[in-house]
């Protein structure tokens, strides 16, 4: 299901494979790939092979309880 956030996400693939669909562009993600999801953009992510990545948000996603786990 597509969703959007009010912060940017920057990521880097460590292992596995995935697909990022953002603003009608599908990008295949593999180890060594990086990506940016702009604040407010509609996006989805699909895991093709168990995927490990590092992501950072700006401003931090945890600020004021925006992302509850």
For each residue, the residues with C-beta under 8 A, 3 or more apart:
1: 44
2: 21 42 43 44
3: 42 43 44
4: 40 41 42 43
5: 9 37 39 40 57 61 66
6: 39 40 66
7: 39 57 58 59 60 61 66
8: 36 37 38 39 57 58
9: 5 35 36 37 55 56 57 61
10: 34 35 36 55 56 57 58
11: 29 34 35 36 37 53 54 55 56
12: 32 33 34 53 54 55
13: 16 18 29 30 31 32 33 34 51 52 53
14: 31 52 53 54
15: 31 50 51 52
16: 13 30 31 47 48 49 50 51 52
17: 28 29 30 47 48 49 51
18: 13 28 29 45 46 47 48 49 51 53
19: 26 27 28 29 45 46 48
20: 26 27 29 35 37 43 44 45
21: 2 24 25 26 27 43 44 45 46
22: 25 27 37 38 41 42 43 44
23: 41 42 43
24: 21
25: 21 22
26: 19 20 21
27: 19 20 21 22 33 35
28: 17 18 19 33 48
29: 11 13 17 18 19 20 33 35 51 53
30: 13 16 17 33
31: 13 14 15 16
32: 12 13
33: 12 13 27 28 29 30
34: 10 11 12 13
35: 9 10 11 20 27 29
36: 8 9 10 11
37: 5 8 9 11 20 22 41 43
38: 8 22 41
39: 5 6 7 8
40: 4 5 6
41: 4 22 23 37 38
42: 2 3 4 22 23
43: 2 3 4 20 21 22 23 37
44: 1 2 3 20 21 22
45: 18 19 20 21
46: 18 19 21
47: 16 17 18 50 51
48: 16 17 18 19 28 51
49: 16 17 18
50: 15 16 47
51: 13 15 16 17 18 29 47 48
52: 13 14 15 16
53: 11 12 13 14 18 29
54: 11 12 14
55: 9 10 11 12
56: 9 10 11
57: 5 7 8 9 10 60 61
58: 7 8 10
59: 7 63
60: 7 57 63
61: 5 7 9 57 66 67
62: 65 66 67
63: 59 60 66
64:
65: 62 68
66: 5 6 7 61 62 63
67: 61 62
68: 65
69:
